[in-house]
């Protein structure tokens, strides 16, 4: 059963449970996609019905931001824990490497996916890199065909939300992959071009603030967090 937070249904799972479910999807027939909405994306879904439908249509919806956890608790329907997309991806990669599965990396600026692939391969020698492609493409078909030909078991789709969610819903089956994960800027972290917040900040739900300090230009996006909490309070009063 999913926990509704302002119209987005989140799977109430721990990180360990999320990874097990992801691996189960990876081993099953057909194409499945995973999304990791934060408060900013929930706000997008409030205004965009199509985005809300495609996110709720995912096989696994994981709460990426601490704001989602706070919001769910305020609504009286707490989620077990935050499951950041980057950490979910890291666990999936580790498990895939142990089983010799193949991964395709899609997104970010030219050269970033290749660097991320190189780093992941060093960290997990058993991982098979099926291919890479940057996020600067005009037509889906050539990219979809490249993934299909690569025989990838899993695709990390890092095109930014909600573009990546629409892309996975539209093209997932045609890629031939069993699992597609929408992971925003994760390739930059795997490539080392963007530094993730230190453990203290992550453990205390302050990763967003650390990133804001590093990138003040994100202030416009970060303002969605207080707006999200305002909407949560309004929803709570309705209930």
ABEGO torsion letter per residue (X at the ends): XBBBBGGBBBBBBBAAAAAAAAAAAAABBEBBBBBBBBAAAAAAAAABAAAAAAAAABABBBBABAAAAAAAAAAGBBBABBBBAAAAAAAAAAAAAAAGBBBBBBEEBBGAAAAAAAAAAAABAABBBAEBBBABBABAAAAAAAAAAAGBABBBBBAEOAAAAAAAAAAAAAAGBABBBBAEAAAAAAAGABBBBBAAAAAAGAAAAAAAAABAAAAAAAAAAAAAAAAAAAAAAAX
